């Protein structure tokens, strides 16, 4: 799938990544799994890859009672014609994140979706140089988007500055002939 074939559904993680990638989708900060499931109503995803952030994080301590909705989200994406489905994990700052991610990984596997973990949610320094504790969200949504593309087999072009360096090297080598 090409980068423009990703369509995002879900909570704040999907919303932030969708915006960073300038991609289409139906996303809203704070959505729980039932709201994410409802977002697929009337969707036409023929030939697209649906990227789902399930809303399980927003269920807080009720997450175990909400996981039954996630296979329904995957099925709704497929019923809308999605050629592929990605299911995002949760960040390291989420209570029980390891158990939740293991459940999400298993749900994805059993329902024909690709589990993609969130990157950059651990303690560290954000893009503004501020120290962050482990969080719910990626510190860099564009990096999450690029990582997602790689996980679904889309190769990204190298950054423009690396191409400029290559061109200058080739030009110098040719001029020495």
Secondary structure, 3 states (H helix, E strand, C coil): CCHHHEEEEECHHHHHHHHHHCCEEEECCCCCHHHHHHCCCCCCCCCCEEEEECCHHHHHHHHHHCCHHHHHHHHHHHHCCCCEEEEECCCCCCCCHHHHHHHHHHHHHHCCCEEECCCCCCCEECCCCCEECCCCCCCCHHHHHHHHHHHCCCCCCCCHHHHHHHHHHHHHHHHCC
